[in-house]
């Protein structure tokens, strides 16, 4: 895992794949799922409200399940690393 100025990279089979991106040109720099205009905050709000990942994906078909799962893995790793 590597965080570079607002971009979380997930390494899979030796390749860097963007999970989350932030660009001033997309929603004013809001963190979004890579290749979409769907804010990560929207996903977090869905989960906090008790919605499932599947319900989120139905509402935002441009986001792929692999992206959500990679985001959750990265978030877990960041939280664990922050307490060590």
KOLFIMAR-312238 format. One record per residue: residue in three letters; x, y, z of N, C-alpha, C, CB in turn. Coordinates in pm, whole numbers. Glycine has a CB too. Example, Ala and Ser with C-alpha at 12.3 -4.5 7.8 and 13.67 -1.06 7.14 Angstrom:
<r><resn>ALA</resn><n_px>1319</n_px><n_py>-569</n_py><n_pz>780</n_pz><ca_px>1230</ca_px><ca_py>-450</ca_py><ca_pz>780</ca_pz><c_px>1320</c_px><c_py>-330</c_py><c_pz>780</c_pz><cb_px>1131</cb_px><cb_py>-447</cb_py><cb_pz>905</cb_pz></r>
<r><resn>SER</resn><n_px>1285</n_px><n_py>-225</n_py><n_pz>708</n_pz><ca_px>1367</ca_px><ca_py>-106</ca_py><ca_pz>714</ca_pz><c_px>1290</c_px><c_py>3</c_py><c_pz>787</c_pz><cb_px>1408</cb_px><cb_py>-60</cb_py><cb_pz>572</cb_pz></r>
//
This chain:
<r><resn>UNK</resn><n_px>84</n_px><n_py>-117</n_py><n_pz>0</n_pz><ca_px>0</ca_px><ca_py>0</ca_py><ca_pz>0</ca_pz><c_px>89</c_px><c_py>123</c_py><c_pz>0</c_pz><cb_px>-96</cb_px><cb_py>0</cb_py><cb_pz>121</cb_pz></r>
<r><resn>UNK</resn><n_px>47</n_px><n_py>225</n_py><n_pz>-73</n_pz><ca_px>124</ca_px><ca_py>347</ca_py><ca_pz>-81</ca_pz><c_px>27</c_px><c_py>463</c_py><c_pz>-97</c_pz><cb_px>225</cb_px><cb_py>343</cb_py><cb_pz>-198</cb_pz></r>
<r><resn>UNK</resn><n_px>44</n_px><n_py>569</n_py><n_pz>-18</n_pz><ca_px>-41</ca_px><ca_py>687</ca_py><ca_pz>-30</ca_pz><c_px>45</c_px><c_py>799</c_py><c_pz>-86</c_pz><cb_px>-104</cb_px><cb_py>727</cb_py><cb_pz>108</cb_pz></r>
<r><resn>UNK</resn><n_px>2</n_px><n_py>857</n_py><n_pz>-197</n_pz><ca_px>76</ca_px><ca_py>964</ca_py><ca_pz>-262</ca_pz><c_px>-19</c_px><c_py>1079</c_py><c_pz>-292</c_pz><cb_px>145</cb_px><cb_py>913</cb_py><cb_pz>-392</cb_pz></r>
<r><resn>UNK</resn><n_px>-6</n_px><n_py>1187</n_py><n_pz>-219</n_pz><ca_px>-85</ca_px><ca_py>1307</ca_py><ca_pz>-241</ca_pz><c_px>-228</c_px><c_py>1280</c_py><c_pz>-284</c_pz><cb_px>-18</cb_px><cb_py>1393</cb_py><cb_pz>-343</cb_pz></r>
<r><resn>UNK</resn><n_px>-304</n_px><n_py>1224</n_py><n_pz>-194</n_pz><ca_px>-446</ca_px><ca_py>1205</ca_py><ca_pz>-221</ca_pz><c_px>-481</c_px><c_py>1085</c_py><c_pz>-306</c_pz><cb_px>-499</cb_px><cb_py>1324</cb_py><cb_pz>-286</cb_pz></r>
<r><resn>UNK</resn><n_px>-384</n_px><n_py>1001</n_py><n_pz>-337</n_pz><ca_px>-412</ca_px><ca_py>883</ca_py><ca_pz>-418</ca_pz><c_px>-368</c_px><c_py>760</c_py><c_pz>-339</c_pz><cb_px>-341</cb_px><cb_py>891</cb_py><cb_pz>-557</cb_pz></r>
<r><resn>UNK</resn><n_px>-457</n_px><n_py>665</n_py><n_pz>-322</n_pz><ca_px>-422</ca_px><ca_py>540</ca_py><ca_pz>-257</ca_pz><c_px>-395</c_px><c_py>439</c_py><c_pz>-367</c_pz><cb_px>-535</cb_px><cb_py>490</cb_py><cb_pz>-160</cb_pz></r>
<r><resn>UNK</resn><n_px>-278</n_px><n_py>378</n_py><n_pz>-360</n_pz><ca_px>-242</ca_px><ca_py>275</ca_py><ca_pz>-457</ca_pz><c_px>-252</c_px><c_py>140</c_py><c_pz>-389</c_pz><cb_px>-100</cb_px><cb_py>298</cb_py><cb_pz>-514</cb_pz></r>
<r><resn>UNK</resn><n_px>-305</n_px><n_py>44</n_py><n_pz>-458</n_pz><ca_px>-310</ca_px><ca_py>-93</ca_py><ca_pz>-409</ca_pz><c_px>-226</c_px><c_py>-175</c_py><c_pz>-505</c_pz><cb_px>-458</cb_px><cb_py>-148</cb_py><cb_pz>-399</cb_pz></r>
<r><resn>UNK</resn><n_px>-134</n_px><n_py>-254</n_py><n_pz>-451</n_pz><ca_px>-48</ca_px><ca_py>-334</ca_py><ca_pz>-535</ca_pz><c_px>-106</c_px><c_py>-474</c_py><c_pz>-551</c_pz><cb_px>94</cb_px><cb_py>-342</cb_py><cb_pz>-478</cb_pz></r>
<r><resn>UNK</resn><n_px>-124</n_px><n_py>-515</n_py><n_pz>-675</n_pz><ca_px>-182</ca_px><ca_py>-645</ca_py><ca_pz>-704</ca_pz><c_px>-101</c_px><c_py>-708</c_py><c_pz>-816</c_pz><cb_px>-333</cb_px><cb_py>-634</cb_py><cb_pz>-742</cb_pz></r>
<r><resn>UNK</resn><n_px>-40</n_px><n_py>-822</n_py><n_pz>-788</n_pz><ca_px>42</ca_px><ca_py>-893</ca_py><ca_pz>-887</ca_pz><c_px>149</c_px><c_py>-802</c_py><c_pz>-947</c_pz><cb_px>-46</cb_px><cb_py>-948</cb_py><cb_pz>-998</cb_pz></r>
<r><resn>UNK</resn><n_px>211</n_px><n_py>-720</n_py><n_pz>-862</n_pz><ca_px>320</ca_px><ca_py>-636</ca_py><ca_pz>-907</ca_pz><c_px>278</c_px><c_py>-511</c_py><c_pz>-983</c_pz><cb_px>410</cb_px><cb_py>-715</cb_py><cb_pz>-992</cb_pz></r>
<r><resn>UNK</resn><n_px>150</n_px><n_py>-489</n_py><n_pz>-998</n_pz><ca_px>103</ca_px><ca_py>-372</ca_py><ca_pz>-1072</ca_pz><c_px>39</c_px><c_py>-274</c_py><c_pz>-975</c_pz><cb_px>3</cb_px><cb_py>-412</cb_py><cb_pz>-1185</cb_pz></r>
<r><resn>UNK</resn><n_px>56</n_px><n_py>-146</n_py><n_pz>-999</n_pz><ca_px>-8</ca_px><ca_py>-45</ca_py><ca_pz>-917</ca_pz><c_px>-143</c_px><c_py>-12</c_py><c_pz>-978</c_pz><cb_px>81</cb_px><cb_py>83</cb_py><cb_pz>-904</cb_pz></r>
<r><resn>UNK</resn><n_px>-247</n_px><n_py>-25</n_py><n_pz>-899</n_pz><ca_px>-382</ca_px><ca_py>8</ca_py><ca_pz>-944</ca_pz><c_px>-439</c_px><c_py>114</c_py><c_pz>-852</c_pz><cb_px>-474</cb_px><cb_py>-118</cb_py><cb_pz>-947</cb_pz></r>
<r><resn>UNK</resn><n_px>-491</n_px><n_py>219</n_py><n_pz>-909</n_pz><ca_px>-551</ca_px><ca_py>323</ca_py><ca_pz>-827</ca_pz><c_px>-685</c_px><c_py>273</c_py><c_pz>-774</c_pz><cb_px>-569</cb_px><cb_py>454</cb_py><cb_pz>-906</cb_pz></r>
<r><resn>UNK</resn><n_px>-703</n_px><n_py>291</n_py><n_pz>-647</n_pz><ca_px>-830</ca_px><ca_py>257</ca_py><ca_pz>-583</ca_pz><c_px>-911</c_px><c_py>385</c_py><c_pz>-566</c_pz><cb_px>-807</cb_px><cb_py>186</cb_py><cb_pz>-446</cb_pz></r>
<r><resn>UNK</resn><n_px>-846</n_px><n_py>487</n_py><n_pz>-511</n_pz><ca_px>-909</ca_px><ca_py>616</ca_py><ca_pz>-484</ca_pz><c_px>-824</c_px><c_py>724</c_py><c_pz>-548</c_pz><cb_px>-927</cb_px><cb_py>640</cb_py><cb_pz>-331</cb_pz></r>
<r><resn>UNK</resn><n_px>-888</n_px><n_py>820</n_py><n_pz>-610</n_pz><ca_px>-814</ca_px><ca_py>933</ca_py><ca_pz>-666</ca_pz><c_px>-878</c_px><c_py>1063</c_py><c_pz>-620</c_pz><cb_px>-810</cb_px><cb_py>926</cb_py><cb_pz>-821</cb_pz></r>
<r><resn>UNK</resn><n_px>-801</n_px><n_py>1167</n_py><n_pz>-629</n_pz><ca_px>-851</ca_px><ca_py>1301</ca_py><ca_pz>-601</ca_pz><c_px>-784</c_px><c_py>1396</c_py><c_pz>-698</c_pz><cb_px>-823</cb_px><cb_py>1343</cb_py><cb_pz>-451</cb_pz></r>
<r><resn>UNK</resn><n_px>-865</n_px><n_py>1472</n_py><n_pz>-769</n_pz><ca_px>-814</ca_px><ca_py>1567</ca_py><ca_pz>-867</ca_pz><c_px>-898</c_px><c_py>1693</c_py><c_pz>-860</c_pz><cb_px>-815</cb_px><cb_py>1506</cb_py><cb_pz>-1011</cb_pz></r>
<r><resn>UNK</resn><n_px>-835</n_px><n_py>1809</n_py><n_pz>-870</n_pz><ca_px>-913</ca_px><ca_py>1933</ca_py><ca_pz>-869</ca_pz><c_px>-1016</c_px><c_py>1939</c_py><c_pz>-982</c_pz><cb_px>-819</cb_px><cb_py>2053</cb_py><cb_pz>-879</cb_pz></r>
<r><resn>UNK</resn><n_px>-992</n_px><n_py>1863</n_py><n_pz>-1088</n_pz><ca_px>-1083</ca_px><ca_py>1863</ca_py><ca_pz>-1203</ca_pz><c_px>-1207</c_px><c_py>1775</c_py><c_pz>-1183</c_pz><cb_px>-1009</cb_px><cb_py>1818</cb_py><cb_pz>-1327</cb_pz></r>
<r><resn>UNK</resn><n_px>-1206</n_px><n_py>1691</n_py><n_pz>-1080</n_pz><ca_px>-1319</ca_px><ca_py>1601</ca_py><ca_pz>-1055</ca_pz><c_px>-1378</c_px><c_py>1633</c_py><c_pz>-918</c_pz><cb_px>-1276</cb_px><cb_py>1451</cb_py><cb_pz>-1062</cb_pz></r>
<r><resn>UNK</resn><n_px>-1498</n_px><n_py>1689</n_py><n_pz>-920</n_pz><ca_px>-1569</ca_px><ca_py>1724</ca_py><ca_pz>-797</ca_pz><c_px>-1484</c_px><c_py>1808</c_py><c_pz>-702</c_pz><cb_px>-1615</cb_px><cb_py>1597</cb_py><cb_pz>-726</cb_pz></r>
<r><resn>UNK</resn><n_px>-1404</n_px><n_py>1897</n_py><n_pz>-758</n_pz><ca_px>-1325</ca_px><ca_py>1990</ca_py><ca_pz>-678</ca_pz><c_px>-1221</c_px><c_py>1925</c_py><c_pz>-588</c_pz><cb_px>-1415</cb_px><cb_py>2071</cb_py><cb_pz>-595</cb_pz></r>
<r><resn>UNK</resn><n_px>-1174</n_px><n_py>1807</n_py><n_pz>-626</n_pz><ca_px>-1070</ca_px><ca_py>1740</ca_py><ca_pz>-547</ca_pz><c_px>-1122</c_px><c_py>1642</c_py><c_pz>-445</c_pz><cb_px>-988</cb_px><cb_py>1842</cb_py><cb_pz>-478</cb_pz></r>
<r><resn>UNK</resn><n_px>-1251</n_px><n_py>1614</n_py><n_pz>-448</n_pz><ca_px>-1310</ca_px><ca_py>1515</ca_py><ca_pz>-358</ca_pz><c_px>-1252</c_px><c_py>1377</c_py><c_pz>-390</c_pz><cb_px>-1464</cb_px><cb_py>1514</cb_py><cb_pz>-370</cb_pz></r>
<r><resn>UNK</resn><n_px>-1226</n_px><n_py>1299</n_py><n_pz>-288</n_pz><ca_px>-1176</ca_px><ca_py>1162</ca_py><ca_pz>-308</ca_pz><c_px>-1288</c_px><c_py>1078</c_py><c_pz>-370</c_pz><cb_px>-1128</cb_px><cb_py>1099</cb_py><cb_pz>-173</cb_pz></r>
<r><resn>UNK</resn><n_px>-1258</n_px><n_py>1018</n_py><n_pz>-485</n_pz><ca_px>-1356</ca_px><ca_py>936</ca_py><ca_pz>-557</ca_pz><c_px>-1295</c_px><c_py>800</c_py><c_pz>-589</c_pz><cb_px>-1403</cb_px><cb_py>1007</cb_py><cb_pz>-687</cb_pz></r>
<r><resn>UNK</resn><n_px>-1382</n_px><n_py>703</n_py><n_pz>-618</n_pz><ca_px>-1333</ca_px><ca_py>576</ca_py><ca_pz>-667</ca_pz><c_px>-1272</c_px><c_py>600</c_py><c_pz>-805</c_pz><cb_px>-1447</cb_px><cb_py>468</cb_py><cb_pz>-673</cb_pz></r>
<r><resn>UNK</resn><n_px>-1155</n_px><n_py>548</n_py><n_pz>-828</n_pz><ca_px>-1082</ca_px><ca_py>571</ca_py><ca_pz>-953</ca_pz><c_px>-1168</c_px><c_py>537</c_py><c_pz>-1074</c_pz><cb_px>-952</cb_px><cb_py>488</cb_py><cb_pz>-955</cb_pz></r>
<r><resn>UNK</resn><n_px>-1164</n_px><n_py>624</n_py><n_pz>-1173</n_pz><ca_px>-1237</ca_px><ca_py>604</ca_py><ca_pz>-1297</ca_pz><c_px>-1385</c_px><c_py>639</c_py><c_pz>-1287</c_pz><cb_px>-1223</cb_px><cb_py>463</cb_py><cb_pz>-1339</cb_pz></r>
<r><resn>UNK</resn><n_px>-1426</n_px><n_py>695</n_py><n_pz>-1172</n_pz><ca_px>-1566</ca_px><ca_py>733</ca_py><ca_pz>-1154</ca_pz><c_px>-1573</c_px><c_py>876</c_py><c_pz>-1100</c_pz><cb_px>-1638</cb_px><cb_py>635</cb_py><cb_pz>-1058</cb_pz></r>
<r><resn>UNK</resn><n_px>-1695</n_px><n_py>922</n_py><n_pz>-1081</n_pz><ca_px>-1719</ca_px><ca_py>1048</ca_py><ca_pz>-1013</ca_pz><c_px>-1796</c_px><c_py>1021</c_py><c_pz>-883</c_pz><cb_px>-1798</cb_px><cb_py>1147</cb_py><cb_pz>-1106</cb_pz></r>
<r><resn>UNK</resn><n_px>-1777</n_px><n_py>902</n_py><n_pz>-828</n_pz><ca_px>-1849</ca_px><ca_py>861</ca_py><ca_pz>-708</ca_pz><c_px>-1759</c_px><c_py>884</c_py><c_pz>-586</c_pz><cb_px>-1892</cb_px><cb_py>710</cb_py><cb_pz>-717</cb_pz></r>
<r><resn>UNK</resn><n_px>-1799</n_px><n_py>975</n_py><n_pz>-498</n_pz><ca_px>-1717</ca_px><ca_py>1004</ca_py><ca_pz>-380</ca_pz><c_px>-1710</c_px><c_py>885</c_py><c_pz>-284</c_pz><cb_px>-1772</cb_px><cb_py>1125</cb_py><cb_pz>-306</cb_pz></r>
<r><resn>UNK</resn><n_px>-1594</n_px><n_py>864</n_py><n_pz>-228</n_pz><ca_px>-1575</ca_px><ca_py>762</ca_py><ca_pz>-126</ca_pz><c_px>-1666</c_px><c_py>792</c_py><c_pz>-7</c_pz><cb_px>-1427</cb_px><cb_py>754</cb_py><cb_pz>-82</cb_pz></r>
<r><resn>UNK</resn><n_px>-1684</n_px><n_py>918</n_py><n_pz>23</n_pz><ca_px>-1771</ca_px><ca_py>957</ca_py><ca_pz>135</ca_pz><c_px>-1913</c_px><c_py>904</c_py><c_pz>117</c_pz><cb_px>-1773</cb_px><cb_py>1110</cb_py><cb_pz>148</cb_pz></r>
<r><resn>UNK</resn><n_px>-1959</n_px><n_py>897</n_py><n_pz>-6</n_pz><ca_px>-2092</ca_px><ca_py>843</ca_py><ca_pz>-33</ca_pz><c_px>-2099</c_px><c_py>696</c_py><c_pz>8</c_pz><cb_px>-2129</cb_px><cb_py>858</cb_py><cb_pz>-182</cb_pz></r>
<r><resn>UNK</resn><n_px>-1995</n_px><n_py>620</n_py><n_pz>-24</n_pz><ca_px>-1990</ca_px><ca_py>480</ca_py><ca_pz>18</ca_pz><c_px>-1992</c_px><c_py>470</c_py><c_pz>170</c_pz><cb_px>-1865</cb_px><cb_py>410</cb_py><cb_pz>-38</cb_pz></r>
<r><resn>UNK</resn><n_px>-1912</n_px><n_py>550</n_py><n_pz>237</n_pz><ca_px>-1906</ca_px><ca_py>547</ca_py><ca_pz>383</ca_pz><c_px>-2042</c_px><c_py>580</c_py><c_pz>443</c_pz><cb_px>-1799</cb_px><cb_py>645</cb_py><cb_pz>435</cb_pz></r>
<r><resn>UNK</resn><n_px>-2111</n_px><n_py>678</n_py><n_pz>386</n_pz><ca_px>-2244</ca_px><ca_py>714</ca_py><ca_pz>436</ca_pz><c_px>-2344</c_px><c_py>600</c_py><c_pz>415</c_pz><cb_px>-2293</cb_px><cb_py>840</cb_py><cb_pz>366</cb_pz></r>
<r><resn>UNK</resn><n_px>-2336</n_px><n_py>531</n_py><n_pz>304</n_pz><ca_px>-2422</ca_px><ca_py>414</ca_py><ca_pz>281</ca_pz><c_px>-2401</c_px><c_py>309</c_py><c_pz>390</c_pz><cb_px>-2395</cb_px><cb_py>352</cb_py><cb_pz>142</cb_pz></r>
<r><resn>UNK</resn><n_px>-2275</n_px><n_py>278</n_py><n_pz>417</n_pz><ca_px>-2243</ca_px><ca_py>175</ca_py><ca_pz>516</ca_pz><c_px>-2288</c_px><c_py>220</c_py><c_pz>655</c_pz><cb_px>-2092</cb_px><cb_py>145</cb_py><cb_pz>515</cb_pz></r>
<r><resn>UNK</resn><n_px>-2263</n_px><n_py>345</n_py><n_pz>690</n_pz><ca_px>-2305</ca_px><ca_py>397</ca_py><ca_pz>821</ca_pz><c_px>-2456</c_px><c_py>391</c_py><c_pz>837</c_pz><cb_px>-2256</cb_px><cb_py>540</cb_py><cb_pz>839</cb_pz></r>
<r><resn>UNK</resn><n_px>-2529</n_px><n_py>405</n_py><n_pz>728</n_pz><ca_px>-2675</ca_px><ca_py>402</ca_py><ca_pz>733</ca_pz><c_px>-2730</c_px><c_py>260</c_py><c_pz>735</c_pz><cb_px>-2733</cb_px><cb_py>476</cb_py><cb_pz>614</cb_pz></r>
<r><resn>UNK</resn><n_px>-2642</n_px><n_py>161</n_py><n_pz>732</n_pz><ca_px>-2685</ca_px><ca_py>22</ca_py><ca_pz>739</ca_pz><c_px>-2710</c_px><c_py>-43</c_py><c_pz>604</c_pz><cb_px>-2807</cb_px><cb_py>14</cb_py><cb_pz>819</cb_pz></r>
<r><resn>UNK</resn><n_px>-2676</n_px><n_py>26</n_py><n_pz>497</n_pz><ca_px>-2691</ca_px><ca_py>-32</ca_py><ca_pz>363</ca_pz><c_px>-2577</c_px><c_py>-130</c_py><c_pz>338</c_pz><cb_px>-2692</cb_px><cb_py>79</cb_py><cb_pz>254</cb_pz></r>
<r><resn>UNK</resn><n_px>-2600</n_px><n_py>-222</n_py><n_pz>247</n_pz><ca_px>-2497</ca_px><ca_py>-322</ca_py><ca_pz>214</ca_pz><c_px>-2409</c_px><c_py>-272</c_py><c_pz>99</c_pz><cb_px>-2563</cb_px><cb_py>-457</cb_py><cb_pz>177</cb_pz></r>
<r><resn>UNK</resn><n_px>-2299</n_px><n_py>-340</n_py><n_pz>82</n_pz><ca_px>-2212</ca_px><ca_py>-310</ca_py><ca_pz>-33</ca_pz><c_px>-2290</c_px><c_py>-330</c_py><c_pz>-162</c_pz><cb_px>-2085</cb_px><cb_py>-400</cb_py><cb_pz>-31</cb_pz></r>
<r><resn>UNK</resn><n_px>-2368</n_px><n_py>-436</n_py><n_pz>-169</n_pz><ca_px>-2446</ca_px><ca_py>-464</ca_py><ca_pz>-290</ca_pz><c_px>-2545</c_px><c_py>-352</c_py><c_pz>-321</c_pz><cb_px>-2521</cb_px><cb_py>-597</cb_py><cb_pz>-275</cb_pz></r>
<r><resn>UNK</resn><n_px>-2609</n_px><n_py>-298</n_py><n_pz>-217</n_pz><ca_px>-2702</ca_px><ca_py>-186</ca_py><ca_pz>-238</ca_pz><c_px>-2629</c_px><c_py>-63</c_py><c_pz>-290</c_pz><cb_px>-2776</cb_px><cb_py>-153</cb_py><cb_pz>-107</cb_pz></r>
<r><resn>UNK</resn><n_px>-2510</n_px><n_py>-38</n_py><n_pz>-236</n_pz><ca_px>-2429</ca_px><ca_py>73</ca_py><ca_pz>-285</ca_pz><c_px>-2395</c_px><c_py>53</c_py><c_pz>-432</c_pz><cb_px>-2301</cb_px><cb_py>88</cb_py><cb_pz>-201</cb_pz></r>
<r><resn>UNK</resn><n_px>-2350</n_px><n_py>-67</n_py><n_pz>-466</n_pz><ca_px>-2310</ca_px><ca_py>-96</ca_py><ca_pz>-604</ca_pz><c_px>-2428</c_px><c_py>-86</c_py><c_pz>-701</c_pz><cb_px>-2247</cb_px><cb_py>-234</cb_py><cb_pz>-613</cb_pz></r>
<r><resn>UNK</resn><n_px>-2546</n_px><n_py>-123</n_py><n_pz>-656</n_pz><ca_px>-2666</ca_px><ca_py>-109</ca_py><ca_pz>-741</ca_pz><c_px>-2693</c_px><c_py>38</c_py><c_pz>-770</c_pz><cb_px>-2789</cb_px><cb_py>-173</cb_py><cb_pz>-673</cb_pz></r>
<r><resn>UNK</resn><n_px>-2671</n_px><n_py>123</n_py><n_pz>-672</n_pz><ca_px>-2694</ca_px><ca_py>266</ca_py><ca_pz>-690</ca_pz><c_px>-2585</c_px><c_py>336</c_py><c_pz>-769</c_pz><cb_px>-2709</cb_px><cb_py>331</cb_py><cb_pz>-558</cb_pz></r>
<r><resn>UNK</resn><n_px>-2467</n_px><n_py>277</n_py><n_pz>-771</n_pz><ca_px>-2351</ca_px><ca_py>339</ca_py><ca_pz>-837</ca_pz><c_px>-2279</c_px><c_py>234</c_py><c_pz>-922</c_pz><cb_px>-2253</cb_px><cb_py>401</cb_py><cb_pz>-732</cb_pz></r>
<r><resn>UNK</resn><n_px>-2340</n_px><n_py>196</n_py><n_pz>-1034</n_pz><ca_px>-2285</ca_px><ca_py>86</ca_py><ca_pz>-1115</ca_pz><c_px>-2147</c_px><c_py>114</c_py><c_pz>-1177</c_pz><cb_px>-2380</cb_px><cb_py>53</cb_py><cb_pz>-1225</cb_pz></r>
<r><resn>UNK</resn><n_px>-2103</n_px><n_py>238</n_py><n_pz>-1175</n_pz><ca_px>-1969</ca_px><ca_py>266</ca_py><ca_pz>-1229</ca_pz><c_px>-1859</c_px><c_py>220</c_py><c_pz>-1133</c_pz><cb_px>-1953</cb_px><cb_py>415</cb_py><cb_pz>-1258</cb_pz></r>
<r><resn>UNK</resn><n_px>-1895</n_px><n_py>197</n_py><n_pz>-1007</n_pz><ca_px>-1800</ca_px><ca_py>145</ca_py><ca_pz>-909</ca_pz><c_px>-1807</c_px><c_py>-7</c_py><c_pz>-912</c_pz><cb_px>-1829</cb_px><cb_py>201</cb_py><cb_pz>-765</cb_pz></r>
<r><resn>UNK</resn><n_px>-1693</n_px><n_py>-70</n_py><n_pz>-917</n_pz><ca_px>-1687</ca_px><ca_py>-216</ca_py><ca_pz>-921</ca_pz><c_px>-1665</c_px><c_py>-271</c_py><c_pz>-780</c_pz><cb_px>-1573</cb_px><cb_py>-262</cb_py><cb_pz>-1015</cb_pz></r>
<r><resn>UNK</resn><n_px>-1714</n_px><n_py>-391</n_py><n_pz>-757</n_pz><ca_px>-1701</ca_px><ca_py>-453</ca_py><ca_pz>-625</ca_pz><c_px>-1555</c_px><c_py>-465</c_py><c_pz>-584</c_pz><cb_px>-1766</cb_px><cb_py>-591</cb_py><cb_pz>-624</cb_pz></r>
<r><resn>UNK</resn><n_px>-1468</n_px><n_py>-497</n_py><n_pz>-679</n_pz><ca_px>-1325</ca_px><ca_py>-507</ca_py><ca_pz>-648</ca_pz><c_px>-1270</c_px><c_py>-375</c_py><c_pz>-594</c_pz><cb_px>-1247</cb_px><cb_py>-547</cb_py><cb_pz>-774</cb_pz></r>
<r><resn>UNK</resn><n_px>-1320</n_px><n_py>-263</n_py><n_pz>-646</n_pz><ca_px>-1275</ca_px><ca_py>-133</ca_py><ca_pz>-596</ca_pz><c_px>-1316</c_px><c_py>-113</c_py><c_pz>-451</c_pz><cb_px>-1331</cb_px><cb_py>-20</cb_py><cb_pz>-682</cb_pz></r>
<r><resn>UNK</resn><n_px>-1440</n_px><n_py>-147</n_py><n_pz>-419</n_pz><ca_px>-1489</ca_px><ca_py>-131</ca_py><ca_pz>-282</ca_pz><c_px>-1409</c_px><c_py>-220</c_py><c_pz>-187</c_pz><cb_px>-1640</cb_px><cb_py>-164</cb_py><cb_pz>-273</cb_pz></r>
<r><resn>UNK</resn><n_px>-1388</n_px><n_py>-345</n_py><n_pz>-226</n_pz><ca_px>-1313</ca_px><ca_py>-436</ca_py><ca_pz>-140</ca_pz><c_px>-1168</c_px><c_py>-392</c_py><c_pz>-123</c_pz><cb_px>-1318</cb_px><cb_py>-578</cb_py><cb_pz>-198</cb_pz></r>
<r><resn>UNK</resn><n_px>-1108</n_px><n_py>-341</n_py><n_pz>-229</n_pz><ca_px>-971</ca_px><ca_py>-290</ca_py><ca_pz>-220</ca_pz><c_px>-966</c_px><c_py>-168</c_py><c_pz>-128</c_pz><cb_px>-916</cb_px><cb_py>-254</cb_py><cb_pz>-360</cb_pz></r>
<r><resn>UNK</resn><n_px>-1066</n_px><n_py>-80</n_py><n_pz>-139</n_pz><ca_px>-1073</ca_px><ca_py>36</ca_py><ca_pz>-50</ca_pz><c_px>-1081</c_px><c_py>-8</c_py><c_pz>95</c_pz><cb_px>-1195</cb_px><cb_py>125</cb_py><cb_pz>-86</cb_pz></r>
<r><resn>UNK</resn><n_px>-1167</n_px><n_py>-106</n_py><n_pz>124</n_pz><ca_px>-1181</ca_px><ca_py>-154</ca_py><ca_pz>262</ca_pz><c_px>-1051</c_px><c_py>-215</c_py><c_pz>312</c_pz><cb_px>-1295</cb_px><cb_py>-257</cb_py><cb_pz>271</cb_pz></r>
<r><resn>UNK</resn><n_px>-981</n_px><n_py>-289</n_py><n_pz>226</n_pz><ca_px>-851</ca_px><ca_py>-345</ca_py><ca_pz>265</ca_pz><c_px>-751</c_px><c_py>-236</c_py><c_pz>296</c_pz><cb_px>-797</cb_px><cb_py>-436</cb_py><cb_pz>155</cb_pz></r>
<r><resn>UNK</resn><n_px>-746</n_px><n_py>-134</n_py><n_pz>211</n_pz><ca_px>-653</ca_px><ca_py>-23</ca_py><ca_pz>232</ca_pz><c_px>-687</c_px><c_py>53</c_py><c_pz>359</c_pz><cb_px>-655</cb_px><cb_py>72</cb_py><cb_pz>111</cb_pz></r>
<r><resn>UNK</resn><n_px>-815</n_px><n_py>78</n_py><n_pz>382</n_pz><ca_px>-857</ca_px><ca_py>149</ca_py><ca_pz>503</ca_pz><c_px>-818</c_px><c_py>69</c_py><c_pz>628</c_pz><cb_px>-1010</cb_px><cb_py>175</cb_py><cb_pz>502</cb_pz></r>
<r><resn>UNK</resn><n_px>-840</n_px><n_py>-62</n_py><n_pz>624</n_pz><ca_px>-802</ca_px><ca_py>-150</ca_py><ca_pz>735</ca_pz><c_px>-652</c_px><c_py>-140</c_py><c_pz>761</c_pz><cb_px>-841</cb_px><cb_py>-297</cb_py><cb_pz>705</cb_pz></r>
<r><resn>UNK</resn><n_px>-571</n_px><n_py>-148</n_py><n_pz>654</n_pz><ca_px>-425</ca_px><ca_py>-142</ca_py><ca_pz>670</ca_pz><c_px>-382</c_px><c_py>-8</c_py><c_pz>728</c_pz><cb_px>-356</cb_px><cb_py>-165</cb_py><cb_pz>536</cb_pz></r>
<r><resn>UNK</resn><n_px>-444</n_px><n_py>101</n_py><n_pz>685</n_pz><ca_px>-409</ca_px><ca_py>233</ca_py><ca_pz>738</ca_pz><c_px>-444</c_px><c_py>246</c_py><c_pz>885</c_pz><cb_px>-480</cb_px><cb_py>343</cb_py><cb_pz>659</cb_pz></r>
<r><resn>UNK</resn><n_px>-559</n_px><n_py>194</n_py><n_pz>924</n_pz><ca_px>-600</ca_px><ca_py>200</ca_py><ca_pz>1065</ca_pz><c_px>-505</c_px><c_py>117</c_py><c_pz>1151</c_pz><cb_px>-746</cb_px><cb_py>150</cb_py><cb_pz>1082</cb_pz></r>
<r><resn>UNK</resn><n_px>-477</n_px><n_py>-3</n_py><n_pz>1106</n_pz><ca_px>-386</ca_px><ca_py>-89</ca_py><ca_pz>1183</ca_pz><c_px>-248</c_px><c_py>-26</c_py><c_pz>1194</c_pz><cb_px>-376</cb_px><cb_py>-229</cb_py><cb_pz>1119</cb_pz></r>
<r><resn>UNK</resn><n_px>-197</n_px><n_py>30</n_py><n_pz>1085</n_pz><ca_px>-64</ca_px><ca_py>92</ca_py><ca_pz>1086</ca_pz><c_px>-62</c_px><c_py>215</c_py><c_pz>1177</c_pz><cb_px>-23</cb_px><cb_py>132</cb_py><cb_pz>942</cb_pz></r>
<r><resn>UNK</resn><n_px>-174</n_px><n_py>284</n_py><n_pz>1189</n_pz><ca_px>-175</ca_px><ca_py>407</ca_py><ca_pz>1269</ca_pz><c_px>-168</c_px><c_py>380</c_py><c_pz>1418</c_pz><cb_px>-298</cb_px><cb_py>487</cb_py><cb_pz>1238</cb_pz></r>
<r><resn>UNK</resn><n_px>-195</n_px><n_py>258</n_py><n_pz>1461</n_pz><ca_px>-188</ca_px><ca_py>228</ca_py><ca_pz>1605</ca_pz><c_px>-60</c_px><c_py>156</c_py><c_pz>1643</c_pz><cb_px>-308</cb_px><cb_py>144</cb_py><cb_pz>1645</cb_pz></r>
<r><resn>UNK</resn><n_px>27</n_px><n_py>131</n_py><n_pz>1548</n_pz><ca_px>154</ca_px><ca_py>64</ca_py><ca_pz>1577</ca_pz><c_px>266</c_px><c_py>162</c_py><c_pz>1580</c_pz><cb_px>183</cb_px><cb_py>-44</cb_py><cb_pz>1475</cb_pz></r>
//
